[in-house]
Amino acid sequence: MNAADLPSSVPPKFGSLRQVLIVISLFWLIEWQTQSLYFLSADRFSIAGLQWLLAMTLMIVAGLALGCQIAGRSADLGRLIVIIFLLACLTRPLIWLSHNLFPAPPKTHVLAFAELAQQVLPVLAIFWLITGGRRQGLWRGALVALCFLMAQGASQRFLLFEPMVYRLPPPSKPPINVEALYLAQPQLLQDQLAALPAQDPAKAEVFGLLLGGSAHQSVFLSEVEQGGAILEKAYGADGHFLQLVNSDDVPLRYPLANRTNLEIALGALARHVGPEDILFLYMTSHGREDLFKLEFAEAGTTNLVARDFAAMLDRASIGPAVIVLSACHSGSFIDELAAPDRLILTAAAADRTSFGCRDGGDWTYFGRALLAEALVVQPDPRRAFASALTSIAAREAAEDLQHSLPQISEGARIGALIDAVLAQQPALRP
């Protein structure tokens, strides 16, 4: 028997293609399982989440490959991939599960530690592997680390996160008749438009729209209904507000909160009001950076991107407006929407989340603080926002949450227009 015929006892090279595929597959499996634990009783696998994870993985691998090529260390690519994704197998579960595993006081500290580790440990691993612990070749390690960080940042900035799992609606809910839902839309919308009172050209008035974007959590429906009553009372504007809501509980109570209905409603409002009037738009849902969710899975709705919303407002020729966006990362909309005749209030900064979104809830934290607590006693939205800011900060501090940092953008001309509206309603003066 020749030596070549004997089974090889040489282990595969560290960083081989086989090892790379095994480690990446392990990372995907861990990500799937930890998301399932985070969302609690998630029922169904989402192909969109797998696509997001694949795109993120490819961007990280591409960044490492580019860095190794520039630094002349292409031979180290496989080993780097193995190490980076092994570290991710440790840090990602800690990030996801810190919300559920730890009580409020240490939770934010554990989360901050895990997010820092997710950034720092791979960079240290890159330097260790490229330099071997020596000072020689530090510039090579810096190049590879820079390309990795750029790829990681790009994946977080440009890839809109989708979970790999999601919950099915409770079995007690009847299935949505999508055909009947869309057949009803023209009449539902027309009924609301026909009910708008005539505009009084001798008086500065408030007209507007409330929108609840996510169908699977009833808090947005509740916020639209309760918020509408508060705004009508605050501005003496009975019947002046349209309502668009996605709801899998009562899908036919209101017109859908989809892009088509929103554009129709905005155009109708812009034609209905006079130059002395103000539009008040209140929109509540989930969000990501530069994205506001209009999600109703059965109806196939499409999310609203910041630049598209800005273009929609321009096409409708929306004049003076107060625009309130209650969603995570909603501050990212300000750059696109800011204008001299607009007051923009958001529930969070561009890089922060807001809180209180849950099925069965009455209000989000921001909605309660702004509308239910502040605006009911202070109709000036600027002063109401200042009051809400203090209330939200205190609540988040008490619950040891990362501060959402609500944002305000006041155009140069909108203040005088708001003052004029309030001045014509003496009973509503602060």
Secondary structure, 3 states (H helix, E strand, C coil): CCHHHCCCCCCCCCCCHHHHHHHHHHHHHHHHHHHHHHHCCCCEECHHHHHHHHHHHHHHHHHHHHHHHHHCCHHHHHHHHHHHHHHHHHHHHHHHHHHHHCCHHHHHHHHHHHHHHHHHHHHHHHHHHHHCCCCCCHHHHHHHHHHHHHHHHHHHHHCCCCCCEECCCCCCCCCCCHHHHHHHHHHHHHHHHHCCCCCCCCCCCEEEEEEECECCCCHHHHHHHHHHHHHHHHCCCCCCEEEEECCCCCCCCCCCCCHHHHHHHHHHHHHHCCCCCEEEEEEECCEECCEECCECHHHCCCCEEHHHHHHHHHHCCCCCEEEEEECCCHHHHHHHHCCCCEEEEECCCCCCCCCCCCCCCCCCHHHHHHHHHHHCCCCCHHHHHHHHHHHHHHHHHHCCCCCCCCEEEECCCHHHHHHHHHHCCHHHCC
